[in-house]
């Protein structure tokens, strides 16, 4: 199971440079070819950003689309996750946002954190970019 970081969804939602690989990876999760987990924290972060950008219609479509992802689980971060995140912030020098994601990844025993954020490098759970995972799976679009 891969923990999917906020920036993977934002690449697609905001039509950024790496949108194509992110869409391919998310399609694999949608079709349950791989398993992913997203935190409630990620969803809230996306909601706040998209609302601040006044992209409410796109936000609503995004939220509705999550129901179609057969291989995606939404993980509600616990108080323990948040307490652990504070300790992770102190020990690993991550900001609190990243520490919450990392704490959740530890809780769900994620295989990797799918992210473009290099702050996750060098941790016990590896960071992988969508292109790396697609390459490992020898992804071929059908």
N, C-alpha and C positions, 0 to 999 in steps of 0.2 A: 504494500500500500504506500502510495506517495502522498505526502502533505503538499498541497498546492498553495503556494503563496499568493498574496494579493496581486502582485505585479503581473502574474500570468494572465489573470482575468482582465486587468487593466490594459494590457497590450492589445487585447481584442476589442474591448469596449471603446478605447480611445484611438484605435487604428494606428498603433505605433509600429516601428520598424520590424519587430519580430512577431508580428501578428500571425503570419502564416504558420509557423511552427507551433505556436500556442494553440491555434485553432485545430491543427492536426492532433496534437496531444489531447486537447479537451474532447475531441470527437471520439478518441479511443476510450476515454473515461465515460462519455455519454453512452457509448455502445457496449460498455462493460467489458471491453477487451483488456483494460487495466483498471485497477482500483485506486481511487483517490479519496482524499479527505480534505475538507475545507473547514476552517474554524468559523464559528459564529463571529469571531473578532474580524476575520477577513470580510465577511458579508457586511458587517456594520461599517467597516472602513470604506468599502466600496460605496455603500449607501450615502455616507457623509460626503465623500468626494464627488460623486455624481450629482447629488443634490446641490452642492456648492457650485458646480459647473452648470447648473440648471439643465441637466440632462435627465429629467424625470421620466420621460417616455422610454428612453433607453434603459434606465435603471429598472423600470417595471418589467420590461422584456427580459432583462438579465435575470431578475428574481424568478420570474415565471419559468425561464429556461432551466433553472436548477432542478425543477421537478422532473425534467426529462432525462436527467443524467442517471442511468441505471447503475453505474459503477462509482457514484459519488456519495460519500457520507458526510453529513454535517456534524462536526464535533463541537459540542458546547463546552467551552473552557470552564473548568471548575475553579473554585476558590483555591484549591491546592495547586492547580496549574499556575494561577496568578501569583501565589506565594513563591512557588518555585521560580517563576520568571524574575522576581526581584533578586533572588539569589544568583540566577544565571546572569543577570545584568551586572552584578558585582563581580562575578568570577570570570565571565567570558567577554566582558566589555561590549556587550550588545546593547542597543537601545531597547527600551521596554517593549516596543512593538515587535521587534525581532525575537526578543526573549519569550514573549507569549507564544509566538509561533513555534519556537524551538521547544519550549516546555510541552506544548501540545503534541509535537512530533515525537517526543520521548514517551508521552503518555500512550499514544496509539501505536508505538513501536514502528514508526514509519521507516520504510526502506531508504528513502531519500526525501529531501525538501526540494521541491521543484520551484526554482526561483532564479531571478537574475541578480539578486542581492548578494554580493560577494562577502558581506559581513557573516554569512553562514559558512564560509570556507573554514576548514580546519577543525570543525566540530565532530563529535562522535557520529552524528548522523550526517552523511555527506549531502552537499548541495549539488543538484544536477539541473542543467538547463533543458528545456524541451527538446532541442536538437540532439542532445546526447542520448536522451531516452529513446527518441525515435530511431536513432542510429543503432542503439543496442537491440531494439526490437526488430531491426531491419524493416522498418515501416515502409510499406508500399501502398499508396492510395489505391482503392478499388474503384 
